[in-house]
Amino acid sequence: MATTTAPEDAPSAAKGAKGEAKRKQSNWRGGGGGGEGGQGQKRKRKEVFVYGNYRNYYGYRIDRNVDEDPRLKIFKREWFESKDCLDIGCNQGLVTIGLAAKFKCQSILGVDIDSGLIETANWNLRRISRQDKVAVENTKAHNSSGSLSESCPEKVAPEISNGDISNGNHHDIFRVVSFRRENFVDSMCTSSEQYDTIVCLSVTKWIHLNWGDDGIITLFVKIWRLLRPGGVFIMEPQPWTSYRRNRLVSEVAKENFNTILIHPDKFREILLDKIGFRSVEVVTDKLVGAVTGFDRPIEVYHK
Ligand SMILES: C[S@@+](CC[C@H](N)C(=O)[O-])C[C@H]1O[C@@H](n2cnc3c(N)ncnc32)[C@H](O)[C@@H]1O
């Protein structure tokens, strides 16, 4: 059995991300040299997530006692409602789907480097959409009978209730949300793709460790190009102190860690002075209600 470590302490490669940037890395550590299940090789192996492509990210990140990702609580409706949105590094798609459901995006595309995570994101989308349909049916039945039913819609999917369905105002997330496997720093943008809102939450460290300063600049320039005039870029950067914990995920990360010149405290200056964003809004310096280690700043840049 493989063991996984808590997100911010581990790195490694997952199935779908393998082969990216010709990285020499192993998905597993401490396995005794590749032999499977041989006698005397019972040392526990650690799966390493070199891109931050954790399988159970939300299990670690979201406190079980909260009803909603605390980041969704502080986001403003106006950034998403009736907007075309992009979520870079969407992992299993729960934030992407949550944004669509809570704020009624016109469209939202989640991209992630890891094809396994994209598969799970699509699975989550189907599951939540199905629950949502059941909730709508229940609401209709409840409204037509005029009585309080036990199968209250909010009880079906409390964490991602899909808008106000009680008055028939249903927003079909299945048509709004889509997912695509993509290495964002490597892919070409097609000229037709444009967004009003781009979200990049807890991804900058992984791009920085894997592609260095060039990767971060590519990320920012590409976001700028993909945004419509007046668009917003919402970023949750990891602090430099957290890079140290992940620098040994691969040889590439180690090398980049040692040569990075643009530390995260310089991102704001670069986005405003070099990339060209008009202004920045610091939504929070330290996310309240987050699990320890995830109480990061959230900033919104206006194009
Ligand atoms: C720590 S997780 C954050 C997940 C999500 N954004 C959130 O905050 O809930 C980082 C995610 O970024 C993805 N990622 C890393 N590098 C990427 C790249 N170059 N292109 C697309 N996704 C990337 C990883 O696979 C992983 O799912």
The ligand as an ORCA input file, in Angstrom:
! r2SCAN-3c Opt
* xyz 0 1
  C      -2.423     22.495     -4.515
  S      -3.544     22.140     -5.804
  C      -4.733     23.470     -5.737
  C      -6.098     23.044     -6.223
  C      -7.167     24.139     -6.341
  N      -6.758     25.219     -7.191
  C      -7.549     24.673     -4.997
  O      -6.921     25.610     -4.487
  O      -8.498     24.156     -4.407
  C      -2.572     22.607     -7.239
  C      -3.189     22.098     -8.538
  O      -2.514     22.704     -9.647
  C      -2.322     21.740    -10.665
  N      -1.202     22.199    -11.532
  C       0.102     22.328    -11.195
  N       0.809     22.763    -12.249
  C      -0.070     22.945    -13.268
  C       0.061     23.387    -14.620
  N       1.250     23.709    -15.142
  N      -1.045     23.442    -15.404
  C      -2.256     23.080    -14.892
  N      -2.438     22.651    -13.622
  C      -1.368     22.591    -12.812
  C      -2.065     20.464     -9.897
  O      -2.265     19.296    -10.642
  C      -3.035     20.611     -8.718
  O      -4.268     20.013     -8.968
*
